[in-house]
Amino acid sequence: MSEVSLFELLKEGDIDNCYQFSDKASLGGKDLVEYLNTLLYYSVSIDWTSDIKDHPLIVINSIKNILSDNRNKPSKILLNYCLDILIKGTIRDDIKYICLLYTSDAADE
């Protein structure tokens, strides 16, 4: 059986299995770095239509900066809070997004 990625679990909305990743990340080290990298990547992929100042990327990056104060024993509450924020988001359809950008650029010419 292949290993399931945190990104895929978030995409599927499987918060219970996502918490297993935060448990590993709470031990610090490489698991914490991989966890935060995945959260940042996922937050960039979210289809966000609200005010840009509330974008999950800004929130997750801020929490990452707070967690960096104690990398050996990061706050499990903050690690889980990141999941709670991201689980609500939907991934944007990049094909539609690229087409929209392309047609917007063509209309500007």
N, CA, C and O atoms as a DFTB+ gen file, in Angstrom:
436 C
 N C O
     1  1       0.835      -1.176       0.000
     2  2       0.000       0.000       0.000
     3  2       0.884       1.244       0.000
     4  3       1.828       1.338       0.784
     5  1       0.583       2.184      -0.865
     6  2       1.401       3.380      -0.943
     7  2       1.034       4.348       0.177
     8  3      -0.085       4.348       0.690
     9  1       2.014       5.171       0.535
    10  2       1.812       6.139       1.606
    11  2       0.906       7.274       1.128
    12  3       1.072       7.789       0.022
    13  1      -0.034       7.651       1.956
    14  2      -0.957       8.729       1.630
    15  2      -0.300      10.049       2.016
    16  3       0.325      10.156       3.071
    17  1      -0.446      11.050       1.157
    18  2       0.172      12.339       1.440
    19  2      -0.783      13.241       2.209
    20  3      -2.003      13.125       2.088
    21  1      -0.219      14.126       2.988
    22  2      -1.009      15.105       3.725
    23  2      -1.798      15.973       2.753
    24  3      -2.953      16.304       3.018
    25  1      -1.195      16.340       1.649
    26  2      -1.872      17.161       0.643
    27  2      -3.156      16.483       0.172
    28  3      -4.207      17.121       0.101
    29  1      -3.074      15.206      -0.144
    30  2      -4.240      14.462      -0.628
    31  2      -5.318      14.342       0.454
    32  3      -6.510      14.438       0.163
    33  1      -4.895      14.133       1.691
    34  2      -5.866      14.041       2.779
    35  2      -6.599      15.365       2.977
    36  3      -7.808      15.384       3.205
    37  1      -5.865      16.462       2.889
    38  2      -6.498      17.778       2.991
    39  2      -7.483      17.980       1.850
    40  3      -8.598      18.463       2.044
    41  1      -7.049      17.602       0.667
    42  2      -7.892      17.750      -0.519
    43  2      -9.183      16.948      -0.389
    44  3     -10.242      17.384      -0.842
    45  1      -9.088      15.772       0.233
    46  2     -10.257      14.908       0.426
    47  2     -11.097      15.325       1.627
    48  3     -12.216      14.841       1.800
    49  1     -10.564      16.224       2.461
    50  2     -11.287      16.661       3.652
    51  2     -11.210      15.690       4.812
    52  3     -12.060      15.723       5.702
    53  1     -10.202      14.823       4.817
    54  2     -10.043      13.793       5.852
    55  2      -9.233      14.337       7.031
    56  3      -8.049      14.036       7.177
    57  1      -9.886      15.138       7.862
    58  2      -9.196      15.810       8.965
    59  2      -8.646      14.828       9.995
    60  3      -7.580      15.068      10.562
    61  1      -9.349      13.733      10.245
    62  2      -8.889      12.775      11.256
    63  2      -7.525      12.192      10.908
    64  3      -6.655      12.090      11.774
    65  1      -7.332      11.813       9.657
    66  2      -6.029      11.278       9.248
    67  2      -4.979      12.379       9.115
    68  3      -3.784      12.112       9.244
    69  1      -5.409      13.601       8.861
    70  2      -4.464      14.732       8.816
    71  2      -3.821      14.950      10.184
    72  3      -2.645      15.302      10.280
    73  1      -4.611      14.737      11.243
    74  2      -4.082      14.934      12.591
    75  2      -2.925      13.989      12.902
    76  3      -2.093      14.300      13.756
    77  1      -2.857      12.853      12.233
    78  2      -1.717      11.951      12.423
    79  2      -0.420      12.622      11.976
    80  3       0.636      12.416      12.575
    81  1      -0.510      13.424      10.921
    82  2       0.667      14.147      10.444
    83  2       1.077      15.233      11.438
    84  3       2.267      15.473      11.640
    85  1       0.099      15.887      12.057
    86  2       0.448      16.910      13.052
    87  2       1.057      16.265      14.295
    88  3       1.905      16.868      14.952
    89  1       0.633      15.052      14.619
    90  2       1.236      14.332      15.745
    91  2       2.726      14.101      15.492
    92  3       3.556      14.321      16.374
    93  1       3.053      13.656      14.280
    94  2       4.464      13.437      13.929
    95  2       5.227      14.751      13.903
    96  3       6.368      14.819      14.359
    97  1       4.596      15.801      13.367
    98  2       5.253      17.104      13.271
    99  2       5.518      17.698      14.649
   100  3       6.466      18.463      14.824
   101  1       4.683      17.349      15.630
   102  2       4.857      17.899      16.975
   103  2       6.134      17.398      17.643
   104  3       6.533      17.914      18.687
   105  1       6.774      16.398      17.046
   106  2       8.046      15.898      17.572
   107  2       9.228      16.730      17.076
   108  3      10.355      16.569      17.544
   109  1       8.951      17.627      16.114
   110  2       9.999      18.500      15.583
   111  2      10.797      17.828      14.477
   112  3      10.401      16.790      13.946
   113  1      11.917      18.433      14.142
   114  2      12.827      17.883      13.144
   115  2      12.286      17.881      11.724
   116  3      11.523      18.761      11.325
   117  1      12.701      16.874      10.978
   118  2      12.360      16.752       9.561
   119  2      10.840      16.677       9.328
   120  3      10.321      17.251       8.370
   121  1      10.147      15.968      10.210
   122  2       8.692      15.839      10.065
   123  2       7.993      17.194      10.172
   124  3       7.024      17.455       9.460
   125  1       8.485      18.049      11.058
   126  2       7.915      19.390      11.199
   127  2       8.135      20.208       9.934
   128  3       7.226      20.891       9.462
   129  1       9.334      20.138       9.394
   130  2       9.654      20.886       8.166
   131  2       8.792      20.419       7.005
   132  3       8.240      21.241       6.274
   133  1       8.668      19.107       6.828
   134  2       7.839      18.562       5.746
   135  2       6.375      18.948       5.925
   136  3       5.689      19.285       4.960
   137  1       5.914      18.896       7.143
   138  2       4.532      19.252       7.465
   139  2       4.250      20.706       7.077
   140  3       3.271      20.996       6.390
   141  1       5.113      21.605       7.521
   142  2       4.918      23.031       7.228
   143  2       5.048      23.324       5.736
   144  3       4.306      24.145       5.197
   145  1       5.983      22.660       5.072
   146  2       6.121      22.848       3.623
   147  2       4.847      22.428       2.894
   148  3       4.400      23.112       1.974
   149  1       4.267      21.308       3.304
   150  2       3.025      20.837       2.684
   151  2       1.883      21.812       2.946
   152  3       1.100      22.111       2.045
   153  1       1.787      22.309       4.181
   154  2       0.732      23.272       4.497
   155  2       0.865      24.548       3.683
   156  3      -0.132      25.097       3.211
   157  1       2.084      25.018       3.520
   158  2       2.296      26.230       2.717
   159  2       1.937      25.975       1.253
   160  3       1.291      26.805       0.613
   161  1       2.353      24.838       0.737
   162  2       2.033      24.488      -0.656
   163  2       0.518      24.361      -0.849
   164  3      -0.027      24.833      -1.846
   165  1      -0.141      23.731       0.092
   166  2      -1.593      23.569      -0.007
   167  2      -2.288      24.929       0.065
   168  3      -3.232      25.191      -0.680
   169  1      -1.819      25.783       0.959
   170  2      -2.459      27.095       1.112
   171  2      -2.329      27.942      -0.153
   172  3      -3.225      28.726      -0.466
   173  1      -1.237      27.792      -0.873
   174  2      -1.062      28.498      -2.145
   175  2      -2.048      27.979      -3.183
   176  3      -2.467      28.724      -4.069
   177  1      -2.416      26.720      -3.079
   178  2      -3.290      26.076      -4.058
   179  2      -4.776      26.330      -3.824
   180  3      -5.607      25.943      -4.645
   181  1      -5.113      26.973      -2.713
   182  2      -6.528      27.185      -2.387
   183  2      -7.137      28.249      -3.296
   184  3      -6.524      29.276      -3.588
   185  1      -8.353      27.971      -3.729
   186  2      -9.125      28.924      -4.530
   187  2      -9.698      29.964      -3.571
   188  3     -10.677      29.696      -2.874
   189  1      -9.096      31.139      -3.534
   190  2      -9.456      32.156      -2.556
   191  2     -10.109      33.346      -3.248
   192  3      -9.517      33.963      -4.133
   193  1     -11.329      33.661      -2.838
   194  2     -12.050      34.776      -3.452
   195  2     -12.309      35.912      -2.468
   196  3     -12.810      36.966      -2.859
   197  1     -11.974      35.707      -1.195
   198  2     -12.196      36.734      -0.178
   199  2     -11.033      37.722      -0.177
   200  3     -10.155      37.682      -1.038
   201  1     -11.055      38.594       0.799
   202  2     -10.024      39.617       0.932
   203  2      -8.638      38.961       1.030
   204  3      -8.450      37.990       1.764
   205  1      -7.694      39.497       0.294
   206  2      -6.352      38.909       0.218
   207  2      -5.655      38.888       1.576
   208  3      -4.841      38.000       1.833
   209  1      -5.956      39.844       2.443
   210  2      -5.291      39.885       3.746
   211  2      -5.693      38.710       4.643
   212  3      -5.030      38.434       5.642
   213  1      -6.772      38.025       4.287
   214  2      -7.223      36.860       5.050
   215  2      -6.824      35.540       4.400
   216  3      -7.264      34.478       4.842
   217  1      -6.004      35.589       3.363
   218  2      -5.632      34.372       2.644
   219  2      -4.936      33.388       3.582
   220  3      -4.106      33.791       4.397
   221  1      -5.267      32.102       3.471
   222  2      -4.639      31.088       4.334
   223  2      -3.107      31.076       4.265
   224  3      -2.455      30.722       5.247
   225  1      -2.533      31.451       3.141
   226  2      -1.073      31.485       3.044
   227  2      -0.487      32.451       4.074
   228  3       0.533      32.152       4.694
   229  1      -1.117      33.590       4.254
   230  2      -0.628      34.580       5.217
   231  2      -0.742      34.038       6.639
   232  3       0.168      34.202       7.451
   233  1      -1.861      33.395       6.927
   234  2      -2.080      32.843       8.263
   235  2      -1.098      31.704       8.544
   236  3      -0.473      31.674       9.604
   237  1      -0.962      30.779       7.611
   238  2      -0.072      29.626       7.802
   239  2       1.379      30.083       7.921
   240  3       2.127      29.561       8.748
   241  1       1.777      31.039       7.113
   242  2       3.149      31.543       7.190
   243  2       3.402      32.212       8.543
   244  3       4.485      32.066       9.109
   245  1       2.427      32.933       9.059
   246  2       2.573      33.562      10.373
   247  2       2.720      32.510      11.473
   248  3       3.553      32.646      12.368
   249  1       1.911      31.476      11.394
   250  2       2.006      30.401      12.385
   251  2       3.355      29.690      12.265
   252  3       3.960      29.330      13.274
   253  1       3.821      29.490      11.040
   254  2       5.141      28.875      10.829
   255  2       6.224      29.697      11.521
   256  3       7.128      29.143      12.147
   257  1       6.131      31.006      11.407
   258  2       7.122      31.878      12.042
   259  2       7.069      31.767      13.563
   260  3       8.108      31.788      14.223
   261  1       5.876      31.649      14.117
   262  2       5.732      31.474      15.571
   263  2       6.311      30.125      15.993
   264  3       7.023      30.033      16.992
   265  1       6.001      29.081      15.225
   266  2       6.494      27.741      15.551
   267  2       8.017      27.658      15.497
   268  3       8.618      26.839      16.192
   269  1       8.635      28.490      14.686
   270  2      10.095      28.429      14.545
   271  2      10.820      28.863      15.825
   272  3      12.020      28.627      15.966
   273  1      10.104      29.490      16.747
   274  2      10.720      29.870      18.025
   275  2      11.077      28.655      18.870
   276  3      11.981      28.724      19.702
   277  1      10.378      27.548      18.663
   278  2      10.667      26.322      19.410
   279  2      10.481      25.126      18.480
   280  3       9.461      24.438      18.534
   281  1      11.455      24.893      17.647
   282  2      11.364      23.823      16.644
   283  2      11.415      22.422      17.237
   284  3      10.926      21.471      16.627
   285  1      11.993      22.293      18.403
   286  2      12.112      20.965      19.013
   287  2      10.816      20.512      19.677
   288  3      10.577      19.313      19.823
   289  1       9.989      21.457      20.074
   290  2       8.711      21.115      20.709
   291  2       7.655      22.140      20.278
   292  3       7.243      22.988      21.070
   293  1       7.226      22.053      19.019
   294  2       6.243      23.015      18.520
   295  2       4.863      22.786      19.151
   296  3       4.527      21.682      19.580
   297  1       4.091      23.852      19.191
   298  2       2.757      23.792      19.774
   299  2       1.831      22.907      18.935
   300  3       1.595      23.176      17.757
   301  1       1.316      21.858      19.557
   302  2       0.392      20.966      18.855
   303  2      -0.920      21.683      18.542
   304  3      -1.572      21.392      17.539
   305  1      -1.295      22.613      19.400
   306  2      -2.519      23.388      19.168
   307  2      -2.387      24.198      17.882
   308  3      -3.319      24.242      17.079
   309  1      -1.237      24.836      17.681
   310  2      -1.025      25.613      16.450
   311  2      -0.923      24.707      15.226
   312  3      -1.426      25.050      14.156
   313  1      -0.279      23.560      15.378
   314  2      -0.175      22.618      14.260
   315  2      -1.565      22.152      13.815
   316  3      -1.844      22.067      12.619
   317  1      -2.417      21.858      14.766
   318  2      -3.779      21.422      14.448
   319  2      -4.621      22.573      13.906
   320  3      -5.466      22.375      13.033
   321  1      -4.388      23.772      14.425
   322  2      -5.132      24.939      13.953
   323  2      -4.874      25.171      12.463
   324  3      -5.782      25.553      11.724
   325  1      -3.654      24.944      12.033
   326  2      -3.331      25.077      10.605
   327  2      -4.212      24.146       9.771
   328  3      -4.736      24.540       8.730
   329  1      -4.366      22.929      10.234
   330  2      -5.221      21.970       9.521
   331  2      -6.666      22.435       9.503
   332  3      -7.350      22.336       8.485
   333  1      -7.123      22.943      10.637
   334  2      -8.503      23.413      10.731
   335  2      -8.785      24.549       9.752
   336  3      -9.889      24.658       9.218
   337  1      -7.792      25.384       9.523
   338  2      -7.935      26.482       8.556
   339  2      -7.991      25.936       7.140
   340  3      -8.858      26.314       6.353
   341  1      -7.065      25.048       6.824
   342  2      -6.925      24.588       5.444
   343  2      -8.000      23.595       5.011
   344  3      -8.321      23.511       3.825
   345  1      -8.547      22.860       5.938
   346  2      -9.518      21.821       5.573
   347  2     -10.770      22.436       4.966
   348  3     -11.505      21.758       4.248
   349  1     -11.020      23.700       5.244
   350  2     -12.208      24.385       4.734
   351  2     -12.044      24.831       3.277
   352  3     -13.033      25.070       2.583
   353  1     -10.805      24.941       2.824
   354  2     -10.545      25.469       1.484
   355  2     -10.656      24.428       0.390
   356  3     -10.468      23.234       0.621
   357  1     -10.963      24.899      -0.797
   358  2     -10.984      24.011      -1.964
   359  2      -9.820      24.391      -2.875
   360  3      -9.437      25.556      -2.977
   361  1      -9.283      23.392      -3.519
   362  2      -8.149      23.603      -4.425
   363  2      -8.659      24.210      -5.722
   364  3      -9.671      23.783      -6.277
   365  1      -7.932      25.214      -6.187
   366  2      -8.352      25.832      -7.452
   367  2      -8.012      24.898      -8.617
   368  3      -7.062      24.119      -8.556
   369  1      -8.799      24.999      -9.654
   370  2      -8.583      24.233     -10.873
   371  2      -7.577      25.004     -11.715
   372  3      -7.921      26.014     -12.329
   373  1      -6.340      24.530     -11.744
   374  2      -5.272      25.274     -12.417
   375  2      -5.511      25.447     -13.909
   376  3      -5.105      26.458     -14.482
   377  1      -6.158      24.487     -14.545
   378  2      -6.425      24.620     -15.978
   379  2      -7.347      25.815     -16.217
   380  3      -7.094      26.634     -17.101
   381  1      -8.420      25.911     -15.422
   382  2      -9.327      27.054     -15.552
   383  2      -8.596      28.349     -15.207
   384  3      -8.780      29.365     -15.877
   385  1      -7.772      28.314     -14.168
   386  2      -7.043      29.488     -13.709
   387  2      -6.080      29.988     -14.791
   388  3      -6.013      31.189     -15.056
   389  1      -5.349      29.083     -15.406
   390  2      -4.404      29.462     -16.459
   391  2      -5.155      30.015     -17.664
   392  3      -4.736      31.008     -18.259
   393  1      -6.259      29.375     -18.022
   394  2      -7.068      29.869     -19.144
   395  2      -7.604      31.262     -18.846
   396  3      -7.620      32.122     -19.726
   397  1      -8.040      31.488     -17.623
   398  2      -8.551      32.795     -17.235
   399  2      -7.450      33.840     -17.341
   400  3      -7.681      34.935     -17.853
   401  1      -6.267      33.513     -16.865
   402  2      -5.142      34.451     -16.978
   403  2      -4.804      34.729     -18.432
   404  3      -4.550      35.872     -18.813
   405  1      -4.801      33.673     -19.246
   406  2      -4.466      33.811     -20.650
   407  2      -5.490      34.689     -21.372
   408  3      -5.117      35.556     -22.161
   409  1      -6.771      34.466     -21.107
   410  2      -7.803      35.266     -21.778
   411  2      -7.800      36.686     -21.257
   412  3      -8.113      37.609     -22.009
   413  1      -7.457      36.896     -19.995
   414  2      -7.368      38.256     -19.446
   415  2      -6.218      39.007     -20.095
   416  3      -6.356      40.185     -20.427
   417  1      -5.074      38.335     -20.280
   418  2      -3.944      38.967     -20.955
   419  2      -4.254      39.287     -22.393
   420  3      -3.868      40.344     -22.893
   421  1      -4.954      38.382     -23.074
   422  2      -5.309      38.609     -24.471
   423  2      -6.281      39.770     -24.608
   424  3      -6.218      40.521     -25.581
   425  1      -7.177      39.920     -23.642
   426  2      -8.146      41.031     -23.694
   427  2      -7.454      42.368     -23.444
   428  3      -7.931      43.400     -23.916
   429  1      -6.337      42.371     -22.709
   430  2      -5.624      43.597     -22.437
   431  2      -4.843      44.115     -23.631
   432  3      -4.499      45.296     -23.681
   433  1      -4.555      43.237     -24.605
   434  2      -3.740      43.624     -25.757
   435  2      -4.525      44.421     -26.759
   436  3      -3.983      44.824     -27.788
